[in-house]
Amino acid sequence: MMPTQPARPRRCTLAVPGSSEKMMAKAAALSVDQVFLDLEDAVAVGAKESARRLAIKALTGLSWQARTLSVRINDVGTPWCHDDIIELVTHAGARLDTIILTKAKSSSDVRFVHLLLEQLERKLGLTKRIGIECLIEEVEGLMRVEEIAASSDRIETLIFGAGDYAASQHMPLASVGNTGDDPSDLWHYPRFKLTMASRAHGIEPIDGPFADFQDSPSLELEAKRAYTLGMAGKWAIHPLQVNAIQSVFTPSAERIALARKQKAAYEVAQGHGDGAINVDGVMVDAASIRISQKLLDQANLLGL
């Protein structure tokens, strides 16, 4: 099932506690691809309902610079999920671009959100179709990631959540995104599997957060690893992380110029019946043009 949702830049997605009016006001002024207001991990159990009201107030009352506005709701196994969706869509549906589903473990979790959104949009007469983003952060979710990716045409992203995933697999890590005693890329397999499932279904794979926001070199390393695998962006848990992450996931002017040069030369060669050509000492063929075109598509989406 291929998505019908609009393409959106997601180089960096900034997480903001839905319980903090101060932090949401600051986030509204930031130039970042996406901001999500968090009703889950960042909110204490006793503050869930008040945070929901504050998030609705922020969505409708603040002037946001972010291109995409989202809310991370509580998972379907909690007593808050149902009301999260109903209240958010009823009172802020016109400002809400996507709902982020926490701890997606199966296609039935996604279908629940999908069908509730269908009913609410029809009831309220909303013209904008709200997207779904799925956090893959449990071993069950990773095992069923292909099934989840195919479960709704509202799905825009799959996001790898390393923190809860580590707990789910009993991994003894010091902090979210930390690699522990493993000197290799501990997250290579789940990132790779999630990215494959996403790309096969035409949706965006996104990497989760790195918790130590003062460790810029490690943050940049993790972002580069995700980018190299074909992921489209990474979450930030602090505004200090935004510029570094967006820089990693933004194609350089040199790469864009080279891709355009190769594409132009290849189109001329095709007219002469040539399938592979030499451009500045590099062989360019159909496969390399596919790579170049994906980069140019991203550049066009970003207005570069």
CORVENPE-V390715 format. One line per field, one symbol per residue. ss: DSSP state (~ for helix, > for strand, _ for the rest). phi: phi as a letter, one per 40 degrees, with the letter a starting at -180 (. if undefined). Layout:
# CORVENPE-V390715
ss: ???
phi: ???
This chain:
# CORVENPE-V390715
ss: ___________>>>>>>___~~~~~~~~_____>>>>>______~~~~~~~~~~~~~~~~~______>>>>>>_______~~~~~~~~~~~~_____>>>>_____~~~~~~~~~~~~~~~~~~______>>>>>>__~~~~~_~~~~~_____>>>>>>_~~~~~~~___________________~~~~~~~~~~~~~___>>>>________~~~~~~~~~~~~~____>>>>__~~~~~~~~~~____~~~~~~~~~~~~~~~~~~~_____>>>__>>>_~~~~~~~~~~~~~~~~~__
phi: .ccbcccbcadbbccbcccbcccccccccccbcabbccbbdcbcdcbcccccccccccdcbccccccbbbbccccccbcbddcdccccccbadcbccabcccfcbacccccdcdcccdccccccgccccccbbbccabcccccbccccdccacccbabbcbccccccccgccbcacgccfcccccccdccccccccccccbgbccbcccbccccccccdcccccccccchcciacbbadccccccccccbccccccccccccccccccccccgccabbbfgbcbbcccccccccccccccccgc
